[in-house]
Structures are given as C-alpha cells and as structure tokens.
Amino acid sequence: TQTQTHTQFADHEREELPEVVESVHVQMSRMHADLQRLSYQVNEEKSTDDATDPLYFICETLNNHMAILSNIDSSSDDLQRRIESLHGYTASSYSY
C-alpha cells in the first residue's frame, strides 16, 4: 500500500542519514583545513592591519570563513552524535 511505501522510503532515508552526515563532516573538515592552511600562508607572506590594503580584506574574509567552518564542523559533530544515539551507532563504527 501507499502508506507502507512511504514508511519504507522514510526508513531508507533514516538509514542513509548517518552516512550523509559523515560525508558532510569529512568534506567540511577538508575545507576547514584547506582554508586554515591558505590563511596561514597569506598571513605569513604579509602581515598588516592596514584596512586600506586589499590583502587585509582577503585575510579578514578567510578568517571569517574559517570561523564559520569551525562552527559548522562543531555543529555537524553534534548532529552526528545525535543521529548515532538515535540509531544506536557508535563513533567507532566510522573510519575517518
């Protein structure tokens, strides 16, 4: 019946959710590491607090992006823990 089909679809989606969360977590971690490395490289080449310097704005933007990605990473970790607790998964079942 139609209700069973919807239930099966919802069950399938719930089963795949931890894998999606893990994938997003891995992607966000990589992006965070890339931006952090880039920001450090830019900061090493030229360190300035001159607000008229375009490099200053680039550094500020990268630092803001890093802060946002760090927040997203933390939130995705929290979301993954919640999903794992709902499904009875443990963090040791994933390989990072």
N, C-alpha and C positions, 0 to 999 in steps of 0.2 A: 504494500500500500504506500501511499504518498507520505504518510507520517513516518513509516519505517525508513523510507529513502532519505528523508530529511534528517532523521536521527543517525543513520549510518554516515551521512555526509558530515554531520556535526562531530560525530565520534572520530572520524578520519581526520578532520581538521584539528581536533584537540590532540590527537596522537602525533601529528606533524608539528605542532606548535613548539615543543622543546627544540627540535632541530632548526626551526626558523630562528628562534631566539639565539641559539648557539651560533648560527651563521651570521646573524646581525652583530652579535658580540665580537666575533672574530674580525669581521670587516671594520667595525668601529675601532677596535684595538689597533689594527694595522693603520688606519687613517690617523689615529691619535699619535702613534709612533712616528709616522711619516711627517706629520705637521710639527711635532716636537723637534725632530731632527732638523727639519728645514728652518724652524725658528732659531734654534741654537746656532746653525751655520750662519744665518743672516746676522744674528746678534754678534757673533764673533768677528765678522768682516767689518762691521761698523756699528759702534755703539754710540747713539746720540739721543738726546732728549729735545732736539730742535724740532718743534712742532711744524715748522715750515718745510722740513726735509721729507720728501716722498717716502724714503726708506723708513722713517719713523712711523708713518701711517701703515706701511706694509707690516712692520713688526707688531704694531698695536693690533692690527687685524688678525695676524697669525696667533698672537697671544690670546685674543678673544676667542678665536676658533678652537684653540687648544682647551680653553676653559669650558667651552660648550661641549666639546667632545668628551672631556673628562666627566662632565655631568651626565652626558648620555651613557657613557660607559658604566658609570656607577648605577644609573637607573636600569640599564639592561642587566647588570649583575643582580640587582634586586628583583627585577621581573623574572629572571631565570630561576632564582631561588624560590620565588612564589609558585612558579609553574611546576618546578620539581616537587615542591611539597604537595601540590595538588595531585600530581600523578605518581607520587611515590618514588621518583627518580632521585638518584644521588649525584653529586657533582663528580664523584669518582667514575661514573659511567661514561663521562665525556673525556675525550683526549684533546687537549688544547695545544 
